[in-house]
Amino acid sequence: MNPKKEGRLAGKIAIVTGGASGMGAATARLFAAEGASVVVADIQVELGEAVVRSIAKAGGTAEFLRADMGRHEEIKAMVDFAIRRFGRLDILVNNAAVESGKTEVDTSEEEWDHIMDINVKGVFLATKYAVPAMKQNGGGSIINISSAYGIVGSPGFAAYHASKGAVRLLTKSTAVTHARDGIRANSIHPGAVDTPLLRKAMNACIDPKEMEARVKDSTPIGRLGQPEEVAYGCLFLASDESKFIIGAELSIDGGMVAQ
Ligand SMILES: NC(=O)c1ccc[n+]([C@@H]2O[C@H](COP(=O)([O-])OP(=O)(O)OC[C@H]3O[C@@H](n4cnc5c(N)ncnc54)[C@H](O)[C@@H]3O)[C@@H](O)[C@H]2O)c1
């Protein structure tokens, strides 16, 4: 399959981590529909391969790679794979993450390390290897998926808040350090978006329906977001339309942190 020649990302090569599900899958599909060749990286093999098949069916170009964002060598191999398979790297979406709904008291040291390894160290390592690759072709765009929970606190998500706050500031560090290499880094801060991750968190509550109602109620727009609504933010930041935007944080949250 030849890459699409038209679209807002025509000719660009992208990696989307956590691309098998939720916002990552929506972003991979949208990027491919807009002309990018996409590496869908995830630990969920069947779902990731299904995303790639759906992209191919729609006339796009994508490859699945099993890559664990908690493992250094697999992250390096992911960047190498994109270059070997497609020749260059223009866009990195650091989207893979895990959640933990526990307080500081209830979180074990192992759980803390696990969340930090994937949500923070994974972003650092992917950036570490993507930056030199992007520099070789004059620049690129790095989009880090943080969270509304990377901006404001809430009870009971200690490690997740810490990880998403770290991603927010790491993004600004990457942005100012590599701006003159033509590399733009920006963060996206989703609110409550209807994905397996959110459903799992709500289903862990005593009354999931009541929790869903509360989440909607605390969101000014009064509903959950859809993965595609975040994917469109990624598309804008990945495309040359945002070429003066560096170190910005884009809230896509139905007004959650505006209140
Ligand atoms: N859904 C929400 O309400 C919400 C809100 C704010 C931020 N976010 C963030 O959005 C991003 C996407 O989340 P989502 O809601 O689409 O979740 P999701 O669970 O649907 O998708 C996350 C994907 O990441 C993958 N993943 C997990 N650990 C991995 C690892 N070690 N290596 C590679 N892949 C791994 C999973 O297999 C999954 O396919 C995450 O960074 C999440 O923290 C989600």
PDBQT file of the ligand as one rigid body, heavy atoms in Angstrom, charges set to zero:
ROOT
HETATM    1  N1  LIG A 301      -9.817   8.300  28.949  1.00  0.00    +0.000 N 
HETATM    2  C1  LIG A 301      -9.691   9.362  29.696  1.00  0.00    +0.000 C 
HETATM    3  O1  LIG A 301     -10.651   9.846  30.283  1.00  0.00    +0.000 OA
HETATM    4  C2  LIG A 301      -8.342  10.052  29.803  1.00  0.00    +0.000 A 
HETATM    5  C3  LIG A 301      -8.307  11.308  30.409  1.00  0.00    +0.000 A 
HETATM    6  C4  LIG A 301      -7.114  11.998  30.465  1.00  0.00    +0.000 A 
HETATM    7  C5  LIG A 301      -5.966  11.439  29.920  1.00  0.00    +0.000 A 
HETATM    8  N2  LIG A 301      -6.028  10.219  29.349  1.00  0.00    +0.000 N 
HETATM    9  C6  LIG A 301      -4.803   9.711  28.746  1.00  0.00    +0.000 C 
HETATM   10  O2  LIG A 301      -5.023   9.437  27.382  1.00  0.00    +0.000 OA
HETATM   11  C7  LIG A 301      -4.113   8.431  26.942  1.00  0.00    +0.000 C 
HETATM   12  C8  LIG A 301      -4.871   7.355  26.224  1.00  0.00    +0.000 C 
HETATM   13  O3  LIG A 301      -5.737   6.726  27.132  1.00  0.00    +0.000 OA
HETATM   14  P1  LIG A 301      -7.098   6.007  26.704  1.00  0.00    +0.000 P 
HETATM   15  O4  LIG A 301      -8.145   6.560  27.583  1.00  0.00    +0.000 OA
HETATM   16  O5  LIG A 301      -7.267   6.043  25.241  1.00  0.00    +0.000 OA
HETATM   17  O6  LIG A 301      -6.765   4.543  27.259  1.00  0.00    +0.000 OA
HETATM   18  P2  LIG A 301      -6.841   3.077  26.636  1.00  0.00    +0.000 P 
HETATM   19  O7  LIG A 301      -6.618   2.185  27.797  1.00  0.00    +0.000 OA
HETATM   20  O8  LIG A 301      -8.032   2.898  25.789  1.00  0.00    +0.000 OA
HETATM   21  O9  LIG A 301      -5.550   3.059  25.699  1.00  0.00    +0.000 OA
HETATM   22  C9  LIG A 301      -4.263   3.073  26.232  1.00  0.00    +0.000 C 
HETATM   23  C10 LIG A 301      -3.406   2.128  25.409  1.00  0.00    +0.000 C 
HETATM   24  O10 LIG A 301      -2.080   2.146  25.963  1.00  0.00    +0.000 OA
HETATM   25  C11 LIG A 301      -1.599   0.836  25.920  1.00  0.00    +0.000 C 
HETATM   26  N3  LIG A 301      -0.544   0.622  26.886  1.00  0.00    +0.000 N 
HETATM   27  C12 LIG A 301      -0.651   0.530  28.240  1.00  0.00    +0.000 A 
HETATM   28  N4  LIG A 301       0.532   0.245  28.766  1.00  0.00    +0.000 NA
HETATM   29  C13 LIG A 301       1.404   0.146  27.735  1.00  0.00    +0.000 A 
HETATM   30  C14 LIG A 301       2.782  -0.146  27.651  1.00  0.00    +0.000 A 
HETATM   31  N5  LIG A 301       3.510  -0.458  28.737  1.00  0.00    +0.000 N 
HETATM   32  N6  LIG A 301       3.375  -0.130  26.435  1.00  0.00    +0.000 NA
HETATM   33  C15 LIG A 301       2.659   0.119  25.317  1.00  0.00    +0.000 A 
HETATM   34  N7  LIG A 301       1.342   0.378  25.334  1.00  0.00    +0.000 NA
HETATM   35  C16 LIG A 301       0.730   0.384  26.533  1.00  0.00    +0.000 A 
HETATM   36  C17 LIG A 301      -2.805  -0.033  26.231  1.00  0.00    +0.000 C 
HETATM   37  O11 LIG A 301      -2.591  -1.380  25.829  1.00  0.00    +0.000 OA
HETATM   38  C18 LIG A 301      -3.897   0.674  25.458  1.00  0.00    +0.000 C 
HETATM   39  O12 LIG A 301      -4.024   0.144  24.152  1.00  0.00    +0.000 OA
HETATM   40  C19 LIG A 301      -3.366   7.976  28.190  1.00  0.00    +0.000 C 
HETATM   41  O13 LIG A 301      -2.142   8.678  28.260  1.00  0.00    +0.000 OA
HETATM   42  C20 LIG A 301      -4.268   8.423  29.315  1.00  0.00    +0.000 C 
HETATM   43  O14 LIG A 301      -3.575   8.611  30.528  1.00  0.00    +0.000 OA
HETATM   44  C21 LIG A 301      -7.183   9.502  29.287  1.00  0.00    +0.000 A 
ENDROOT
TORSDOF 0
